[in-house]
Each structure stands twice: as C-alpha cells, then as structure tokens.
Amino acid sequence: MNAEQVKTVMNAAGAVPMFLEFVLDREYACPDEDYIRGDFAKWFWAEQYRRGVAVWRPEANDCDNFSVRAFADMSLAHSLTSPGSNKGLAFGLFFYQPDGSKEYHAICFAIVKGPDGNYRVVFFEPQPEANTFGLVQLTQTEIKSCVGYLLC
C-alpha cells in the first residue's frame, strides 16, 4: 500500500488527526493481524521483562514509553524478517483521548488486510495491564479524538 492509501484508510476509520499526520515512507507492507496478536505480542512482552522495563510507572515508564518500544520492536522485526524489503511497515504510533478522560494516551496502530481484501485499522495496546494488553477496540469517539499518528 502507498502513503496516500494509508491516509485514506485512516480517514475512512475516522482518524483525522488534529495536529500530526506523519506518513514518512512511500510504500508500506501490512503486518498480519494474527502475528501482532500472537508471536509479536509474546516476543514483545518477553523483551520487556528481559530489558527490565515491564513494570508500568507514571511518567517514567507509561503509555508513551511502551508504545515507542513496541513501535521500534515491530520495525526491528520487520527489518530482520524482510531484509530485502523496500517498504516500511504499516505499524505506528497513535495518540488519542480515551473516553471519559481528560488526558491523552499513546498506543500503536496497524493497517492490516482483511480476508475480504480490504484494508482496516487495528490498535495494539502495549502496556502491561492484563485486561488491556494486545489488540484492543477503540470507540469511534476515541478514534475521532486522534491528535496525531506516525508511520515510518
């Protein structure tokens, strides 16, 4: 998929950022949803423990820190598993306001290709809370509260 398609899919999902829309590559490969949910999630979580950064701490190791590490680790996994690729990976950072909160939150998002061949947006929560870690559903209000996203 190309950069314009990324923006089109994000806009169709309701993610029209108020401030930042960084889509820095021209072409993107789409990650597999099962990979994000399964092998990547397990590996990412094991790496947080191995690195000694698995414990959430306000400001020092919170949503933005976990999201940046997941973003970087997914980019690393893409580089290692697709060494000849000339494409970025459609997995990035997403900043929004959760329902009922006055604070902003950082998570990751991916554009995946569904079984019907259509692209769609999924969200990955990399924080350690057992009830939220992994692929999560955002409400339409949360998606529309997007202040920015980044793909590179």
C-alpha positions in Angstrom: 0.0 0.0 0.0 1.2 3.5 -0.6 1.3 6.6 1.6 -1.9 8.0 0.1 -3.7 4.7 0.7 -2.6 4.9 4.4 -4.1 8.3 4.8 -7.3 7.2 3.0 -7.7 4.2 5.3 -7.0 6.2 8.4 -9.5 8.9 7.3 -12.2 6.3 6.5 -11.7 4.8 10.0 -12.3 8.3 11.4 -8.7 9.0 12.4 -8.3 12.5 11.1 -5.6 14.0 13.3 -5.9 17.4 14.8 -2.2 18.1 14.7 0.2 15.5 13.4 -0.1 13.1 10.4 3.4 11.7 9.7 3.4 9.0 6.9 7.1 9.1 6.1 7.6 6.2 3.6 6.2 5.9 0.1 5.3 2.2 0.3 4.2 0.0 3.2 3.8 -3.7 3.9 0.9 -4.6 6.1 1.5 -6.8 9.1 -0.6 -9.8 9.7 -3.2 -9.4 12.5 -2.5 -12.9 13.8 1.2 -12.1 14.0 0.6 -8.9 16.0 -1.8 -10.7 18.4 0.3 -13.9 18.7 4.1 -14.1 18.1 4.8 -10.4 18.2 2.8 -9.8 21.4 4.6 -12.7 23.1 8.1 -11.7 21.9 7.5 -8.0 22.8 6.3 -8.9 26.3 9.2 -11.2 26.9 11.6 -8.5 25.8 10.1 -6.0 28.3 11.0 -8.5 31.1 14.4 -9.2 29.6 15.2 -5.5 29.4 13.8 -4.8 32.9 11.1 -2.4 31.7 8.0 -4.5 32.2 6.6 -2.5 35.2 4.4 0.5 34.5 5.4 3.7 36.3 3.7 7.0 35.9 5.5 9.3 33.5 8.8 7.3 33.7 7.5 4.1 32.0 4.0 4.7 30.9 1.9 4.6 27.7 4.2 6.6 25.5 7.3 4.6 26.6 5.6 1.2 26.0 4.2 2.4 22.6 7.6 3.7 21.4 9.3 0.4 22.3 6.5 -1.6 20.6 6.8 0.6 17.5 10.6 0.2 17.4 10.5 -3.5 18.1 8.0 -4.1 15.3 10.2 -2.1 13.0 13.1 -4.3 14.1 11.2 -7.5 13.5 10.2 -6.2 10.0 13.9 -5.5 9.2 15.0 -8.9 10.4 12.3 -10.9 8.7 12.2 -8.9 5.5 15.8 -7.9 4.9 15.3 -7.3 1.1 12.1 -5.2 1.5 11.9 -1.7 0.1 8.8 -1.0 2.1 8.1 0.4 5.5 5.7 -1.4 7.8 2.1 -0.1 8.4 2.6 -0.2 12.2 2.9 3.1 14.0 2.1 5.3 16.9 -1.4 6.7 17.6 -2.3 9.4 20.0 -5.8 10.0 21.2 -8.1 10.8 24.1 -9.8 7.8 25.8 -13.5 8.1 26.5 -14.1 9.7 29.9 -10.5 11.0 30.2 -9.0 14.5 30.1 -5.6 13.0 29.4 -4.2 11.8 26.1 -3.0 8.3 25.5 -0.4 6.6 23.2 -0.9 3.2 21.7 0.1 1.6 18.4 -1.9 1.0 15.3 -1.5 -1.1 12.2 -3.2 -1.3 8.9 -4.0 -4.9 8.1 -5.6 -6.5 5.1 -8.7 -8.4 6.0 -9.8 -11.7 4.5 -12.1 -9.7 2.2 -9.0 -8.0 0.7 -9.9 -4.6 2.3 -7.6 -2.6 4.5 -8.6 -1.8 8.0 -7.1 -0.2 11.1 -6.4 -2.3 14.3 -5.0 -1.0 17.6 -2.3 -2.6 19.8 -2.1 -1.7 23.5 1.5 -2.5 24.6 1.1 -1.7 28.3 1.2 -4.5 30.9 -2.3 -4.4 32.3 -3.6 -7.9 31.7 -7.0 -6.7 30.7 -5.7 -4.3 28.0 -2.5 -5.7 26.6 -2.8 -6.7 23.0 -5.2 -5.9 20.2 -8.0 -3.6 21.5 -11.1 -1.9 20.2 -11.4 1.8 20.3 -14.7 3.5 20.2 -15.5 5.8 17.2 -15.3 8.8 19.6 -11.8 7.7 20.7 -10.6 7.2 17.1 -12.0 10.6 16.1 -10.1 12.2 19.1 -6.9 11.4 17.3 -4.4 14.2 17.8 -1.7 12.5 15.7 -0.2 9.4 14.3 3.2 8.4 12.9 4.3 5.7 10.4 7.9 5.4 9.2 
